[in-house]
Amino acid sequence: MRGGTYKQEGQTMETNNQIPRKYMRLMVLLFVGGYVLSGCASSQDSLFELQDEHYQPMLERQKEGLPFDESVSKMDMKQYTPEEYEQFGDSHLSQGKIVLAAVQYEAALKLDPARVPARYKAAQVYLQHGKTEMAYERFHEILDYDFEYALAYEGMGRALLKMSKDKEAQLEFQQALVFNDQLWSAHNFLGIIADRQSNHELALAHYRKAMAIHPHEPHVLNNLGMAHFLNKDYEQAVTTFQDALHVDPKNSKVWNNLGLTYAKLGQYSESYNAFQRGLDRPKAYNNLGLLFLEEQQPARAVKCFEQAVNSQTTFYQKAQENLTFAKQELLKLPSFRRRAVQLQQGACL
């Protein structure tokens, strides 16, 4: 904001230079990576809350920063069949123990390299664990055994997206659809790339194709809503976000996006209510203050940030920093103009 900094709540996407600059400042909200591996832990903290003594040496090597694959390869375990190792991996994965799942999948592959499902699951685990290049290699290796395995191409695309290689990822998703035109998630990712390239009409087309294949998917509905938002079709964006919340009423990201869209329509009370549903009262006021700063209403922003600070029982550092910034912006105005603005913008809501 004119060289300053402020702190947002609910940010869920890495900004991309291909997105118009005016929208990058408002990514309180934008959620575009809706495809998540079922059963994986939501926090890496669970990776080290394991009591199985048999795996403790591997976990200690993980803590010391040794490569993930090295810690796996050094395991000395009792011999099982590839099928059993894969089943053990599935069991660990269902419990969110993704490190242990990777250990078992790698053991299965050591005995049976052509075991495509285990290789795909291992790649998924590495992608979730942040080992993006290793995930890409595992996905790519699948093609040595099954060149038409559509999910391998989609997996490579997902890994490439994490490496910010959108054009290469786009080719992989398109190839995945060549071998399986019912792969709705590939359309979803192609929509994400199109949005990043500011081709929102193409993004809308891909999201609609994804919905035609897999109706009522909240992640795709959210992305469809954001494509409408970026295309400045705010009324349709509101409708789409509401459809997503009808399917998944506890989706905080959709509530945040709905809050932003209401603000674009000048419906600030509705915007606050949506932010509050997605976050909480203090964070809702903080986000509303950011929107007023964006609309060059610094006095109103000050009131919102004060509400954010006062409504949280503990110290709210982000809102306090934003309050300081908003007051500085207000002081830049001539005294007569500042007084007029304060009278006109006397309350947050």
C-alpha positions as CSV (number, residue, x, y, z in Angstrom):
1,M,0.0,0.0,0.0
2,R,2.1,2.9,-1.3
3,G,5.3,1.4,0.0
4,G,3.9,0.5,3.4
5,T,3.2,-2.9,4.9
6,Y,0.1,-4.4,6.6
7,K,-0.9,-7.7,8.0
8,Q,-3.7,-9.8,6.6
9,E,-5.6,-12.6,8.1
10,G,-6.7,-15.8,6.3
11,Q,-4.1,-15.6,3.5
12,T,-4.1,-19.0,1.7
13,M,-2.2,-18.5,-1.5
14,E,1.3,-17.6,-2.6
15,T,1.0,-14.5,-4.7
16,N,2.1,-14.8,-8.3
17,N,3.6,-12.1,-10.5
18,Q,1.2,-13.0,-13.2
19,I,-1.8,-11.9,-11.1
20,P,-2.7,-8.2,-11.6
21,R,-0.9,-6.2,-8.9
22,K,-4.1,-4.6,-7.6
23,Y,-5.4,-8.1,-6.6
24,M,-2.2,-9.3,-5.0
25,R,-2.8,-6.9,-2.1
26,L,-6.2,-8.4,-1.4
27,M,-5.2,-12.0,-1.1
28,V,-6.8,-12.3,2.4
29,L,-8.7,-14.9,0.7
30,L,-7.7,-16.5,-2.6
31,F,-7.7,-20.2,-2.3
32,V,-6.9,-22.0,-5.5
33,G,-5.2,-25.3,-4.6
34,G,-8.2,-27.3,-3.8
35,Y,-6.9,-30.8,-4.4
36,V,-5.7,-32.5,-1.1
37,L,-4.5,-36.0,-0.5
38,S,-7.1,-37.6,1.7
39,G,-5.9,-38.9,5.0
40,C,-2.7,-36.9,5.3
41,A,-1.8,-34.9,8.4
42,S,-2.7,-31.3,8.3
43,S,0.4,-30.3,10.3
44,Q,3.9,-31.5,10.1
45,D,4.0,-31.6,13.9
46,S,2.4,-35.0,13.7
47,L,5.4,-36.4,11.8
48,F,7.4,-36.5,15.0
49,E,4.7,-37.5,17.5
50,L,5.4,-41.2,16.9
51,Q,6.0,-43.7,19.6
52,D,7.1,-46.7,17.6
53,E,10.7,-47.4,18.8
54,H,11.4,-49.3,15.6
55,Y,11.3,-46.1,13.5
56,Q,13.0,-43.8,16.0
57,P,16.5,-43.8,14.3
58,M,14.9,-42.7,11.1
59,L,12.9,-39.9,12.8
60,E,16.1,-38.7,14.5
61,R,17.8,-38.5,11.1
62,Q,14.8,-36.6,9.8
63,K,15.3,-34.0,12.7
64,E,18.9,-33.7,11.8
65,G,18.0,-32.7,8.3
66,L,19.2,-35.7,6.4
67,P,17.5,-36.3,3.0
68,F,14.2,-37.9,3.3
69,D,15.1,-40.7,0.9
70,E,18.4,-41.4,2.7
71,S,16.5,-41.9,6.0
72,V,14.2,-44.3,4.2
73,S,16.9,-46.3,2.4
74,K,18.9,-46.9,5.7
75,M,16.0,-48.6,7.4
76,D,16.6,-52.2,8.5
77,M,13.2,-53.8,8.7
78,K,11.8,-57.3,8.8
79,Q,11.1,-58.6,5.4
80,Y,7.5,-58.6,4.1
81,T,5.9,-59.0,0.7
82,P,5.4,-56.0,-1.5
83,E,1.7,-56.3,-1.0
84,E,2.1,-56.2,2.8
85,Y,4.4,-53.2,2.7
86,E,1.9,-51.3,0.6
87,Q,-0.9,-52.3,3.0
88,F,1.2,-51.0,5.9
89,G,1.8,-47.8,4.0
90,D,-1.9,-47.4,3.5
91,S,-2.6,-47.9,7.2
92,H,0.0,-45.3,8.2
93,L,-1.4,-42.9,5.6
94,S,-4.9,-43.2,6.9
95,Q,-3.6,-42.2,10.4
96,G,-1.8,-39.2,9.0
97,K,1.7,-40.7,9.6
98,I,3.1,-39.8,6.2
99,V,6.7,-40.4,7.0
100,L,6.0,-44.0,8.0
101,A,3.8,-44.4,5.0
102,A,6.7,-43.4,2.7
103,V,9.0,-45.9,4.4
104,Q,6.6,-48.7,3.6
105,Y,5.9,-47.7,0.0
106,E,9.6,-47.4,-0.7
107,A,10.1,-50.9,0.8
108,A,7.4,-52.3,-1.5
109,L,9.0,-50.6,-4.5
110,K,12.5,-52.0,-3.7
111,L,11.0,-55.5,-4.0
112,D,8.7,-54.7,-6.9
113,P,9.7,-51.6,-8.9
114,A,6.8,-52.1,-11.3
115,R,4.2,-51.6,-8.5
116,V,2.6,-48.5,-9.9
117,P,0.0,-47.8,-7.2
118,A,2.7,-47.9,-4.5
119,R,4.9,-45.6,-6.6
120,Y,2.0,-43.2,-7.0
121,K,1.2,-43.2,-3.3
122,A,4.8,-42.6,-2.5
123,A,4.9,-39.6,-4.9
124,Q,1.7,-38.2,-3.2
125,V,3.3,-38.5,0.2
126,Y,6.5,-36.7,-0.9
127,L,4.4,-33.9,-2.4
128,Q,2.5,-33.5,0.9
129,H,5.8,-33.6,2.8
130,G,7.2,-30.7,0.7
131,K,9.7,-32.9,-1.2
132,T,8.5,-31.6,-4.5
133,E,11.4,-32.7,-6.8
134,M,11.3,-36.2,-5.3
135,A,7.6,-36.3,-5.9
136,Y,8.0,-35.2,-9.5
137,E,10.6,-38.0,-10.0
138,R,8.3,-40.7,-8.6
139,F,5.4,-39.5,-10.7
140,H,7.6,-39.5,-13.8
141,E,9.0,-43.0,-13.1
142,I,5.5,-44.4,-13.3
143,L,5.6,-43.7,-17.1
144,D,8.3,-46.3,-17.4
145,Y,5.7,-48.9,-16.4
146,D,2.5,-47.3,-17.7
147,F,2.9,-44.5,-20.2
148,E,-0.9,-43.8,-20.2
149,Y,-1.3,-43.5,-16.5
150,A,-3.2,-40.2,-16.4
151,L,-2.7,-39.5,-12.7
152,A,1.1,-39.6,-13.1
153,Y,0.8,-36.6,-15.6
154,E,-1.5,-34.8,-13.2
155,G,0.9,-35.5,-10.3
156,M,3.8,-34.1,-12.3
157,G,1.7,-31.0,-13.1
158,R,1.0,-30.5,-9.4
159,A,4.6,-30.8,-8.5
160,L,5.5,-28.3,-11.3
161,L,2.9,-25.9,-9.9
162,K,4.6,-26.0,-6.5
163,M,7.9,-25.2,-8.3
164,S,6.2,-22.2,-10.0
165,K,6.6,-23.7,-13.4
166,D,3.1,-23.0,-14.7
167,K,3.7,-23.5,-18.4
168,E,5.3,-26.9,-17.9
169,A,2.5,-27.9,-15.5
170,Q,-0.1,-26.8,-18.0
171,L,1.3,-29.3,-20.5
172,E,1.2,-32.1,-18.0
173,F,-2.4,-31.4,-17.1
174,Q,-3.4,-31.3,-20.7
175,Q,-1.6,-34.6,-21.3
176,A,-3.5,-36.2,-18.3
177,L,-6.8,-35.3,-20.0
178,V,-5.6,-36.9,-23.2
179,F,-5.5,-40.3,-21.4
180,N,-8.5,-39.6,-19.1
181,D,-10.9,-36.9,-20.1
182,Q,-12.9,-37.4,-16.9
183,L,-10.1,-36.2,-14.7
184,W,-11.9,-33.3,-13.1
185,S,-9.0,-32.2,-11.0
186,A,-6.8,-31.6,-14.1
187,H,-9.5,-29.1,-15.3
188,N,-9.4,-27.5,-11.9
189,F,-5.6,-27.0,-12.0
190,L,-5.8,-25.7,-15.6
191,G,-8.4,-23.2,-14.4
192,I,-5.9,-22.1,-11.7
193,I,-3.2,-21.6,-14.2
194,A,-5.5,-19.7,-16.5
195,D,-6.5,-17.4,-13.6
196,R,-2.9,-16.8,-12.9
197,Q,-2.4,-15.8,-16.5
198,S,-5.4,-13.4,-16.2
199,N,-7.3,-15.5,-18.7
200,H,-10.4,-15.7,-16.6
201,E,-12.8,-16.7,-19.3
202,L,-10.6,-19.8,-20.0
203,A,-10.5,-20.4,-16.2
204,L,-14.3,-20.3,-16.0
205,A,-14.5,-22.9,-18.8
206,H,-12.2,-25.3,-17.1
207,Y,-13.9,-25.0,-13.7
208,R,-17.3,-25.6,-15.4
209,K,-15.9,-28.7,-17.1
210,A,-14.6,-29.9,-13.7
211,M,-18.1,-29.3,-12.2
212,A,-19.8,-31.2,-15.0
213,I,-17.6,-34.2,-14.2
214,H,-17.7,-33.9,-10.4
215,P,-20.7,-31.8,-9.3
216,H,-20.9,-30.0,-6.0
217,E,-17.1,-30.0,-5.3
218,P,-16.6,-27.1,-2.9
219,H,-13.0,-26.5,-3.9
220,V,-13.9,-26.1,-7.5
221,L,-16.9,-24.0,-6.7
222,N,-14.6,-21.7,-4.7
223,N,-12.2,-21.4,-7.6
224,L,-15.1,-20.8,-9.9
225,G,-16.2,-18.0,-7.6
226,M,-12.7,-16.5,-7.6
227,A,-12.6,-16.6,-11.4
228,H,-15.9,-14.6,-11.4
229,F,-14.4,-12.2,-8.9
230,L,-11.2,-11.7,-10.9
231,N,-13.4,-11.1,-13.9
232,K,-15.3,-8.4,-11.9
233,D,-18.6,-10.3,-12.0
234,Y,-19.1,-9.9,-8.3
235,E,-22.8,-10.8,-8.2
236,Q,-22.1,-14.1,-9.8
237,A,-19.1,-14.6,-7.5
238,V,-21.4,-14.2,-4.5
239,T,-23.9,-16.7,-5.8
240,T,-21.1,-19.2,-6.5
241,F,-19.5,-18.8,-3.1
242,Q,-22.9,-19.3,-1.5
243,D,-23.3,-22.5,-3.5
244,A,-19.9,-23.7,-2.2
245,L,-21.0,-22.9,1.4
246,H,-24.2,-24.9,0.9
247,V,-22.0,-27.9,0.2
248,D,-19.3,-27.1,2.8
249,P,-20.7,-24.6,5.3
250,K,-17.5,-24.6,7.5
251,N,-15.1,-23.8,4.7
252,S,-13.3,-20.7,6.1
253,K,-11.6,-19.9,2.8
254,V,-14.9,-19.6,1.0
255,W,-16.3,-17.4,3.8
256,N,-13.2,-15.1,3.4
257,N,-13.6,-14.9,-0.3
258,L,-17.3,-14.1,0.1
259,G,-16.4,-11.4,2.5
260,L,-14.1,-9.8,0.0
261,T,-16.7,-10.0,-2.8
262,Y,-19.4,-8.3,-0.6
263,A,-16.9,-5.5,0.0
264,K,-16.5,-5.0,-3.7
265,L,-20.2,-4.6,-3.9
266,G,-20.1,-2.0,-1.1
267,Q,-22.0,-4.3,1.2
268,Y,-19.6,-3.9,4.2
269,S,-21.9,-5.3,6.9
270,E,-22.3,-8.5,4.9
271,S,-18.6,-8.5,4.3
272,Y,-17.9,-8.3,8.0
273,N,-20.4,-11.1,8.7
274,A,-18.7,-13.4,6.2
275,F,-15.2,-12.7,7.5
276,Q,-16.5,-13.4,11.0
277,R,-17.9,-16.8,10.0
278,G,-14.6,-17.7,8.3
279,L,-12.3,-16.4,11.0
280,D,-13.5,-14.6,14.2
281,R,-14.6,-11.2,15.3
282,P,-11.2,-9.5,15.8
283,K,-9.8,-10.9,12.5
284,A,-13.0,-9.9,10.7
285,Y,-12.5,-6.3,11.8
286,N,-8.8,-6.4,10.8
287,N,-9.7,-7.6,7.3
288,L,-12.4,-5.0,7.0
289,G,-9.9,-2.4,7.9
290,L,-7.6,-3.5,5.2
291,L,-10.4,-3.2,2.7
292,F,-11.1,0.4,3.8
293,L,-7.4,1.2,3.4
294,E,-7.6,-0.2,-0.1
295,E,-10.6,2.0,-0.7
296,Q,-8.6,5.0,0.6
297,Q,-10.8,5.4,3.7
298,P,-8.1,5.6,6.4
299,A,-10.3,7.1,9.1
300,R,-12.8,4.2,8.8
301,A,-9.9,1.8,8.6
302,V,-8.6,3.2,11.9
303,K,-12.0,2.5,13.5
304,C,-12.0,-1.1,12.3
305,F,-8.4,-1.8,13.5
306,E,-9.3,-0.3,16.9
307,Q,-12.3,-2.7,17.0
308,A,-10.0,-5.5,16.2
309,V,-7.5,-4.6,18.9
310,N,-10.2,-4.0,21.5
311,S,-12.3,-7.2,20.8
312,Q,-9.4,-9.6,21.2
313,T,-8.5,-10.5,24.8
314,T,-4.8,-11.0,24.0
315,F,-2.4,-8.7,22.3
316,Y,-3.3,-8.6,18.5
317,Q,0.0,-7.7,16.9
318,K,-1.2,-7.7,13.3
319,A,-4.1,-5.4,14.0
320,Q,-1.9,-3.1,16.1
321,E,0.6,-2.7,13.3
322,N,-2.2,-2.1,10.8
323,L,-3.7,0.5,13.2
324,T,-0.4,2.3,13.4
325,F,-0.1,2.3,9.6
326,A,-3.6,3.6,9.1
327,K,-3.0,6.5,11.5
328,Q,0.1,7.4,9.6
329,E,-1.9,7.4,6.4
330,L,-4.5,9.6,8.0
331,L,-1.8,12.1,9.2
332,K,-0.6,12.5,5.6
333,L,-3.8,14.4,4.8
334,P,-4.0,18.2,5.3
335,S,-5.5,19.0,8.7
336,F,-8.8,20.4,7.3
337,R,-9.1,17.4,5.0
338,R,-8.3,15.0,7.8
339,R,-11.0,16.5,10.0
340,A,-13.5,16.2,7.3
341,V,-12.6,12.6,6.6
342,Q,-12.8,11.8,10.3
343,L,-16.3,13.2,10.4
344,Q,-17.4,11.4,7.3
345,Q,-15.9,8.1,8.3
346,G,-16.8,8.1,12.0
347,A,-17.4,4.4,12.4
348,C,-16.2,1.1,11.1
349,L,-19.7,-0.1,10.3
